[in-house]
């Protein structure tokens, strides 16, 4: 894997950050993408000790910003070998009739359109080279709908569909496409979902050992380091205490 370049969206926290840290340790060059400039720079400082790193600050949901940012990459980072479509979030958790339409827009714009824009900007160079790897971070919410999950689940069902669609369309171009669908991972996820309500967020992970971002990073690294003829299509990963989107064995 030496000297491959990975492009990671949502790299400033959670699964994206843990993946960046693990990739760096394994000599993968990094394009770290996020909205929060200070966090991007901090992570760049940390990881530059071990690998080559550049950062791009943009919102995945802003089509023009996506294309401008990617076009601005320094030459040595322009060739992207591995795209990790990780940026995504849940905004709100409420019955469909009470849904906040700004939350709906945010989830569709970031989780679906953002993934599409970034992919659209990077895939042509992979097609041209007949080589590349895309890892889409889905969710158990993209396999199973749960009460009040409505639009978040719909956005992750879309990721699931796009993962399959990408694999079909890119098959003749030797590009591998994989999806990882985590259950409960302890990140900023619930804090964002509950709009900064730390108490509510803490309760989500209470009474069981949730997955940690590093657990998913390990799996992503495993997936992208299989021999060339091996493509892991789709993985659902739960903490041991979880049996479905809604069944959790809490103490
Ligand atoms: C995160 C998992 O079950 O909270 O995508 O939707 S869940």
Boltz pocket constraint, residues with backbone or C-beta under 6 A from the ligand:
constraints:
  - pocket:
      binder: B
      contacts: [[A, 138], [A, 139], [A, 140], [A, 141], [A, 182], [A, 183], [A, 184], [A, 185], [A, 189], [A, 245]]
      max_distance: 6.0
